[in-house]
Amino acid sequence: MTRNTGFSRIALVLSLTLPGAALADPVADYQEFCAECHEADRLGGTGPALIPQTLKRMRGPKVEAVIRDGRVATQMPDFAEDLDETRIAELAAYLKTPLEIVPPWGEAEIMASRVLDEDYQAADAPVWASDPMNITLVVETGDHHVSVLDGDTFEVLDRFATPFAVHGGPKFSPDGRYVFIMSRDGWVQKYDIWSLQQVGRIRAGLNSRNIAMSGDGKWIAVANYLPNTLTLLSTDDLSVAEVHEIKGKDGTPSRVSAVYQAPPRESFVLALKDVPEIWEVSYAKHPDPGIFAGGLAHDWKIEGPTPQDTPFPIRKITTPDYLDDFFFDQSYEYVMGASRKGDGGQVIDLLIGQKVADLDLPGMPHLGSGITWKWGDTTVMATPHLKDGNVSVIDMTSWQTIKRIATDGPGFFMRSHENSKYVWVDVFFGPNKDAMHVIDKETLEIVRTLHPVPGATVAHVEFTRDGSHALVSVWEDDGAVLVYDAETLELVKTLPMRKPSGKYNVWNKITFSEGTSH
């Protein structure tokens, strides 16, 4: 990489103002300490892109603090022992400077990246004898693979390579045959579970957050940080349907924090990072205002020459605060949202496009991992917190927090199943990361805390189709998936894996099990 003379001037100023300070080289420091996760071009890998577009909300000394101290609820480590204050300051200044060249990434560039496997052959039926609805995929981040598990025998049917740094949950087609997997650098992979073959790949963005599958299985929506776009792909051949540039009502460009599907509404819902808005993008050819906007037809903006030429009209809803994380009620009428400020949440009624309630959720709730279940004569939603050692349980009728369950530390994931009386929640952050709490759904009390591998991170539970077994990740490079009897809570099998993270059961995902995030 060519040395930027602007940074030499920064180094000179620092060397003059900080007696005894060594001349810093931010380009070299970036390559040594940052490029492994954020890539040599700063466009992102396992970590986000480190460019002004992604750092604009981290003003003043915040970037320096993250370099020095790390960042809560992420994999960002601290570098206080590796870099002195001079080098940290100049590295932060380097990250805040624009790239000399930001490559365009529109429809033409996306389509040019598409690769369809020439040797792919679609099978007429599964090439294995397992229950196709009880297949579970295990994402192994240690060496960027996915294992395909038989949910009855826990035999590995296949293990295939994924794009680098898979991020967000894989999405299954409604029939459970195909799965779509996205990486942080924007690659979307299509894999045929029946044939145990990759179908193809396409790079839908340069730095992406997650994907969502439309309820009819025809479209994949890709939420992008860079560029500020939502990419819509055809699930049939991975071709580009549309690329939406993301700008708020006032014209402010924004990254997309996440995209989710709302099947009853035939729409995608977007969380925006840089403007206080949420967007609803319809994939119905002619959206019914009575369904999508409570009769407020003027809320829909048709993008394109005529309504007949675009199947993806957009509705922009102003919110009182930024929403980085979402949870939907069962009807998909209400959105529960929270910002990374971590001091509460709000409920938005999608029918009227307005906030209808506040949520008492301090400690940065991880709503994207929330789950629901019937509790007495109501339905409750529970979420872990990324900063506090608590699980909050919320009445979804009154929107009141009915209980906070103290845990051994901040958690990341929660899971349950309709046929299980228990909720499982990890303690992902902090010294007790080897703990897994099991909570009784009726009493809302922790009934057991498991420590399957002392000192190792245990996280992310998934159930088999019938809820009889719970699969737990030992989130280490030489880790494993632990199979538990979901009733007795006894360990029945250990499957060695390379840093297994998420696990995704076909049936639970395509039927929107109340025990899993959607």
Buried (B, 14 or more C-beta within 10 A) or exposed (E): EEEBEEBBEBBEEBBEEBEEBEEBBBBEBBEEBBBEBBBEBBBBBBBBBBBEBBBEEBEEEEBBBBBBEBBBBEEBEBBEEBBBBBBBBBBBBBBBBEBEEBEEBEEEBBEEBBEBEEEBEEBEEBBBEBBBBBBBBBBBBBEBBBBBBBBBEBEEBBBBEBBBBBBBBBBBBBEBBBBBBBBBBBBBBBBBBBBBBBBBBBBBBBBBBBBBBBBEBBBBBBBBBBBBBBBBBEBEEBBBBBBBEBBBEEEBBBBBBBBBBBBEBBBBBBBBBBBBBBBBBBBBEEBEBEBBBBEBEEBBEBBEEEBEEBBBBBBBBBBEBBBBBBBBBBEBBBBBBBBBEBEBBBBBBBBBBBBEBEBEBBBBBBBBBBBBBEBEEEBBBBBBBBBBBBBBBBBBEEBEBEBBBEBBBBBBBBBBBBBBBBBBBBBBBBEBBBBBBBBEBEEBEBEEBBEBBEEBBBBBBBBBBBBBBBBBBBBBEEBBBBBBEBBEBEEEBBBEBBBBBBBBBBBBBBBBBBBBBB
